Every structure is written in structure tokens, then in C-alpha cells.
């Protein structure tokens, strides 16, 4: 069974999903891939995993490093899960690039393309908690956030990330 719950964030409504034990999804309403893979028979329910996730989100949106994550169980391919595991290693308030993640994945296995990493990052079903917003393009472009570039920038600023080297996608306009 799949369960859902809602969270009102300062950046908009968030939908949470769970299998009853772990968080399986977290999406901003209207995001690309919104609720992808979510069972249409999902039931609205208040579960302890949702309470843990909401406490984490409360701390996060209050501008504090939120600490331990609730249990997570993102569904994806082995490659996607490897990429998402790397995302979990990006420190709060820091950024990295798709290319840097590809190089880390390539260690011991051969070449991995930044585009393949970008695809996996973009399909992250547990946004925010698995911090895909901390990944930027090689030149500092704020590309690839399913929730929108405006939210990506707001999240990085909330974390106190150095945004001086970042720019808007396609236009290259510095922030």
C-alpha cells in the first residue's frame, strides 16, 4: 500500500509518499515528474515517517541543518540509486557538478557521462532530502531542477551556499 501526506513549505505545497515504513517520494506540486510512479490508489494518512519528514522539513526551512534523515526508500535502477547515494554525500550548503559526480562514479568502472548522471539526478523521487538541488552545471549554471530554477536557487540560498559563481540557465546571467 502507498500512503500520501501534504506539507506546506515556504516554497509551495509538497506531496510526501510512503510505503508505510520509509519515505518513497517527495515532490513540489507541479514539479516535472510530479508523483511519478505513485500508486493511484494511494491513501491519505498520517504516519510516523511523515511526522519525521515534516520535522526534518521544519528544521530545514527554518534555516537549520536538519540532521538525520527519516528512512528513505527511493525506487530506481541500480545506476540511479548509486547517483542518489552520491547526492546524500553532498554537504549542506555545498554544491557540486554533474561532471564531478560522473567522475566519482567512473572510479573503478570506466567512463560515466555527466548527461547520464543528470538524468538520474533529475529523476530523484525524494527531492530535497536527497539533495539534487545541490548539483549545478559545469559552468555554474542552475540547470536541471525538476521543481524549477527559482526553487533551486532559493534552497541553495537557504542553506547559505556560495551562489556568487552561479548563473541562470541558457541566458548565463550571473546571480
Phi, psi and omega in degrees: 000146177246140181237152178229160176205162184242152178222129178267104180263164176296343180257007179125169182296139179239137173256128177254143176230150181210155173268007181106340180240321184228160175285130179245348180200149174206114183225142167286137177304135179084359180291154173301140182065023180307126176056026180300130180081359181286131179297128182294343179267015181302141181252140175288126181204150175260110182246161179298326178295325176290321177298318177296316179296319180292324176295319177298313180296321177302313179296315181301308183287348172276001177086017179251147173293119192282349177082214188301139179277152169291169177300135181240142176216074179285135177270129179185179178288168177301318179296313179301316180296326176295317178296315181296326175298321177294322179300322180295343180269353179284122183296150173307130177083005180247163174230161172217177181247162176299320180297319179296320177295319179299318179296320178296318179292329183287341181303119178081001182226349183105185187295138173230131183278147176297329179293320178296319177297317179301321177297317179293318179299315182295336181261015177300118183277352181238070181305156178074300181291320167264102199284071177292341179291347181273003181256128181235167177291165184305323180268010181090013180286137181277058182271162164077031175252118185300333180280350180111146182299324180299318178290320179302312180296317179299320180294317179296319178294321178301322180281353181078022179293149175287109182258005185295337181263003185267156179217162178285144181295151177068315182277332182074008181296123179292152180272000000 
